[in-house]
């Protein structure tokens, strides 16, 4: 389990999605930087193997809108019966949340949350949107980490010792340690190896 999956636990999405959920962070060209799927495995396999995404009215709404909507109110016809198939796996009701990157409208993050017993209530939709926005913010790399700090972590990841990093960068070992302390603080890491792991999860190194 990587750092992002550990962060995911803090938001307890399963409380409001007892039948499962799927979240995708910063999707560009259909590939997210991070995704997590707790939907029933049998449904995931069928959805993938039969290419149901191309016919899914919920995904059509997600890629054309922002905000949240119950699956039953997307405004798109389910011509291929995707939602009827989903209901066979206990996914009777769902809520889609789509968030567009303010800096790049071509990138969006989204979540699909499911339950078997009833429609989502407006206050639950608001709660899920809020949790998802906070979670996606939590997945962003800290803006104040410096290239020098990232470079020190990158060299450690490549197997160099601190003295070798110092030689490579032409600085003192003390300066390397200072950069690593700064990186740990900004990444909320417990140790230097943890900082390397977190930086890797963020795609910094």
PETA-V969056 format. One record per backbone hydrogen bond with DSSP energy under -0.5 kcal/mol. CO is the residue of the C=O (numbers start at 1). NH is the residue of the N-H. E is the energy in kcal/mol with one decimal. If there is no record, write none. Layout:
co->{CO & CO}
nh->{NH & NH}
e->{E & E}
//
This chain:
co->{2 & 3 & 4 & 5 & 6 & 7 & 8 & 9 & 12 & 13 & 13 & 17 & 20 & 21 & 22 & 23 & 24 & 25 & 25 & 26 & 26 & 27 & 28 & 30 & 31 & 34 & 36 & 40 & 41 & 42 & 43 & 44 & 45 & 46 & 47 & 47 & 48 & 51 & 52 & 52 & 53 & 55 & 56 & 57 & 58 & 59 & 61 & 61 & 62 & 67 & 69 & 70 & 71 & 77 & 78 & 81 & 82 & 83 & 84 & 85 & 86 & 86 & 87 & 90 & 93 & 94 & 95 & 96 & 97 & 98 & 99 & 101 & 104 & 104 & 107 & 108 & 109 & 110 & 111 & 112 & 113 & 114 & 114 & 115 & 121 & 121 & 122 & 123 & 124 & 125 & 126 & 127 & 128 & 129 & 130 & 131 & 132 & 133 & 134 & 135 & 137 & 142 & 146 & 147 & 148 & 149 & 150 & 151 & 152 & 153 & 154 & 155 & 156 & 161 & 162 & 163 & 164 & 165 & 166 & 166 & 172 & 173 & 174 & 175 & 176 & 177 & 178 & 179 & 180 & 181 & 182 & 183 & 184 & 184 & 185 & 191 & 192 & 193 & 194 & 195 & 196 & 197 & 198 & 199 & 199 & 200}
nh->{6 & 7 & 8 & 9 & 10 & 10 & 11 & 12 & 15 & 16 & 17 & 20 & 114 & 38 & 112 & 36 & 110 & 33 & 34 & 28 & 33 & 108 & 31 & 32 & 28 & 25 & 23 & 44 & 45 & 46 & 47 & 48 & 49 & 50 & 52 & 53 & 51 & 54 & 55 & 56 & 56 & 57 & 60 & 61 & 62 & 63 & 64 & 65 & 65 & 98 & 96 & 73 & 74 & 79 & 81 & 85 & 86 & 87 & 88 & 88 & 89 & 91 & 90 & 92 & 115 & 71 & 113 & 69 & 111 & 67 & 109 & 104 & 101 & 107 & 101 & 27 & 99 & 24 & 97 & 22 & 95 & 19 & 20 & 93 & 124 & 125 & 126 & 127 & 128 & 129 & 130 & 131 & 132 & 133 & 134 & 135 & 136 & 137 & 138 & 139 & 140 & 145 & 150 & 151 & 152 & 153 & 154 & 155 & 156 & 157 & 158 & 160 & 159 & 165 & 166 & 167 & 168 & 169 & 170 & 171 & 176 & 177 & 178 & 179 & 180 & 181 & 182 & 183 & 184 & 185 & 186 & 187 & 188 & 189 & 188 & 195 & 196 & 197 & 198 & 199 & 200 & 201 & 202 & 204 & 205 & 203}
e->{-1.9 & -2.2 & -1.8 & -1.1 & -0.6 & -1.2 & -1.4 & -1.3 & -1.4 & -1.1 & -0.9 & -1.8 & -2.1 & -3.1 & -2.7 & -2.2 & -2.4 & -2.4 & -1.1 & -0.6 & -0.6 & -1.2 & -1.7 & -0.6 & -2.0 & -3.3 & -2.4 & -2.2 & -2.6 & -2.0 & -3.1 & -2.3 & -3.1 & -2.1 & -2.1 & -0.6 & -1.3 & -1.1 & -1.4 & -0.8 & -0.8 & -0.6 & -1.8 & -1.8 & -2.5 & -2.2 & -1.3 & -1.1 & -0.5 & -2.8 & -2.9 & -2.2 & -1.0 & -1.3 & -1.4 & -2.0 & -2.3 & -1.9 & -0.7 & -0.9 & -2.0 & -1.8 & -1.5 & -1.1 & -2.5 & -2.5 & -2.5 & -2.1 & -2.3 & -2.9 & -2.9 & -0.9 & -0.5 & -2.4 & -2.9 & -3.5 & -3.3 & -2.8 & -2.7 & -2.3 & -2.4 & -1.9 & -0.6 & -2.6 & -0.6 & -2.3 & -2.3 & -1.9 & -2.6 & -2.4 & -2.2 & -2.6 & -2.7 & -2.5 & -2.1 & -2.6 & -2.7 & -2.0 & -2.1 & -1.1 & -1.2 & -1.0 & -2.3 & -2.7 & -1.8 & -1.9 & -2.6 & -2.2 & -1.8 & -2.6 & -1.5 & -2.0 & -2.0 & -2.6 & -2.5 & -1.9 & -2.6 & -2.4 & -1.2 & -2.1 & -1.8 & -2.6 & -2.0 & -2.0 & -2.3 & -2.3 & -2.2 & -2.3 & -2.6 & -2.4 & -2.2 & -2.1 & -0.6 & -2.5 & -0.8 & -2.1 & -2.3 & -2.2 & -2.8 & -2.7 & -1.9 & -2.2 & -2.1 & -2.5 & -0.8 & -1.1}
//
